[in-house]
Amino acid sequence: MWRHIDLEHWKAPEGYFSRNFFNSISGLKSANMIGTIDDKGVSNLALFSSVVHIGAHPPLLGMIMRPLTVERQTYDYIKKVGRYTINHVHASIAAKAHWTSAKFDKGLSEFAACGLTEEFLDGFPVPYVHESQLKMGLRLVEELPIQSNGTILLVGEVEHVYVKEKTVQDDGHIDFASIDELAIGGLAGYFTVRKLAEFSFARPNQPPKNLLDQ
Amino acid sequence: MWRHIDLEHWKAPEGYFSRNFFNSISGLKSANMIGTIDDKGVSNLALFSSVVHIGAHPPLLGMIMRPLTVERQTYDYIKKVGRYTINHVHASIAAKAHWTSAKFDKGLSEFAACGLTEEFLDGFPVPYVHESQLKMGLRLVEELPIQSNGTILLVGEVEHVYVKEKTVQDDGHIDFASIDELAIGGLAGYFTVRKLAEFSFARPNQPPKNLLDQ
């Protein structure tokens, strides 16, 4: 039994149902916390599910900022400092990571409030999350306003990556299952993962092989 | 044991290691196939792991197109027709979905070549993937060139959603585990998911509750 939802349905005022539904339909999302710091040295940490791969060479990551109709601490601090951190979320810190999405008062660090630990590394001005097993320091390189709804795509170049050695496969891929990496569904769902397949490079003349079967 | 990778490492020519590594570090990615159609009525289908949530009201989804230095059929057809489909990938069609990432000749439909079925619905000009249990018809509304590396963010408004009734929870969230939804890691890894938590709305004064524990 199929449900068909079309334009007429979302001309109605936004409610929790449509918010949850339309936050789900992109598919599973990355689970990251964005670390920033203000000009008084107070750190800030916020959950983002919109971090997206932009390029590998140079390594670029994007993320979607919500409209600036209210104060956005993460955006403000990234603009001022020009640097920020991206910290992966694992099963062991899921509740703490979700908690960083609450609206904490300015001047209060979500690190302390949510039970996560600041970690400054190699002179980078913004703290990483100590508990995160894959974390990056980035420099803001581009800001693209999205006219359709007032959101903003921020693009950053990766300057540092810290990752647990055992997590990196010989081919360069991250072994996500080994670090209990999470995926986010909608606004509230957190999912653990199990590797189903690792496919050979796809060519037109033959179906890809699942390398896990060999 | 930590591995620290910094700017010096990616000034080297790009190889498979860095390509896989930097395609992994955004975290787990959505698994979707983009359906398009050319002016001769030949359909096209291509795997994308960069579909990202842009907004819920109106419902907007983004995706990253690679640089137009070579022919990009998906991009060309979206521009010409103004409409495209996004079709979720499930465990049962993982190998076929990955196969659509191969470079097939122009004029050949990846639907037939990879064993997936075209489905035209409600007068929409572009086919959906019959085997997909969550699929959408979109209208291109915005195109943002990313200067840093020549990629392009395409933004589309969702005009139609088709989803299996049992998949939609009462609160509007999609029950991803029930449709064997996949997440992608890097360029070759496909992951099934299990729901770990569904958290209550985060408020500053108390840790979020896992509603699955109640």
Interface residues (C-beta under 8 A of the other chain):
Chain A: M1 W2 R3 H4 I5 D6 L7 W10 E14 Y16 F17 S18 R19 N20 F21 F22 N23 S24 I25 S26 G27 L28 K29 S30 A31 N32 S49 S50 V51 V52 H53 I54 G55 A56 H57 P58 P59 L60 L61 G62 I64 H88 A91 A94 A95 K96 H98 W99 T100 S101 A102 K103 F104 D105 A113 C114 D122 L134 M136 V141 E142 L144 I146 Q147 S148 N149 T151 L153 V155 E157 V158 E159 H160 V161 Y162 V163 K164 E165 K166 V168 Q169 D171 G172 H173 I174 F176 A177 E181 L182 A183 G185 G186 L187 A188 G189 Y190 F191 T192 V193 R194 K195 L196 A197 E198 F199 S200 F201 A202 R203 P204 P207 P208 N210 L211
Chain B: M1 W2 R3 H4 I5 D6 L7 W10 E14 Y16 F17 S18 R19 N20 F21 F22 N23 S24 I25 S26 G27 L28 K29 S30 A31 N32 S49 S50 V51 V52 H53 I54 G55 A56 H57 P58 P59 L60 L61 G62 I64 H88 A91 A94 A95 K96 H98 W99 T100 S101 A102 K103 F104 D105 A113 C114 D122 L134 M136 V141 E142 L144 I146 Q147 S148 N149 T151 L153 V155 E157 V158 E159 H160 V161 Y162 V163 K164 E165 K166 V168 Q169 D171 G172 H173 I174 F176 A177 E181 L182 A183 G185 G186 L187 A188 G189 Y190 F191 T192 V193 R194 K195 L196 A197 E198 F199 S200 F201 A202 R203 P204 P207 P208 N210 L211
